Amino acid sequence: MQIETPPSEKPYDKPEGERRGLLIVHTGDGKGKSTAAFGLALRAQGRGKGVKIYQFMKVPTARFGEHRMFEQIGIPIEGLGDGFSWKSQDLERSAQLAREGWERARATILRGEHFLVVLDEITYPLIYGWLPLDGLLQTLRDRPQHVHVCLTGRRCPPEIIELADTVTEMRLVKHAFQAGIPAQRGIED
């Protein structure tokens, strides 16, 4: 490790642009995409802003740690999917659930009643061909100016990355699963 001297002057100038809703993407093969999006949701909720979270791969009855906590603090979170694709008994049903869920999420975005809408794991229905990319892009372009949208998932389509204001790629360096350690409740749920 190299020791650094802390900066003594601000390393940037304050932006002069307008405040508006941002399009934020968390993608990549590393852990932390949903976790980062949930952190944004907590920040917004802490400022009294309306938040809605849609999870495209979680079942509506999911009761993971985030569901339990968001329920306690009043952030609506909705599972729209059928679980992991390799566990699904009917991929056409999974595709239909994704399409129906997208219509709900799309309506929420366009209504403009929420400060932040999280589309967790939305890249999977896109890359599986269950949702049309053009419709999503048009909705993101047409959303009310004050609405922030955060999208998560691996292999985010380049068209979304191009449209986004902020993109973070989580890079896998090392993961406990690779060493044979199973997922830990409260960390990976």
HELIX and SHEET records of a PDB file:
HELIX    1   1 LYS A   33  GLY A   46  1                                  14    
HELIX    2   2 GLY A   65  ILE A   73  1                                   9    
HELIX    3   3 SER A   85  LYS A   87  5                                   3    
HELIX    4   4 LEU A   91  ARG A  111  1                                  21    
HELIX    5   5 THR A  123  ILE A  127  1                                   5    
HELIX    6   6 LEU A  133  ASP A  142  1                                  10    
HELIX    7   7 PRO A  158  LEU A  163  1                                   6    
HELIX    8   8 ALA A  176  ALA A  179  5                                   4    
SHEET    1   A 6 ILE A  77  GLY A  79  0                                        
SHEET    2   A 6 VAL A  51  GLN A  55  1                                        
SHEET    3   A 6 LEU A 116  ASP A 120  1                                        
SHEET    4   A 6 HIS A 148  THR A 152  1                                        
SHEET    5   A 6 LEU A  23  THR A  27  1                                        
SHEET    6   A 6 THR A 166  GLU A 169  1                                        
END                                                                             
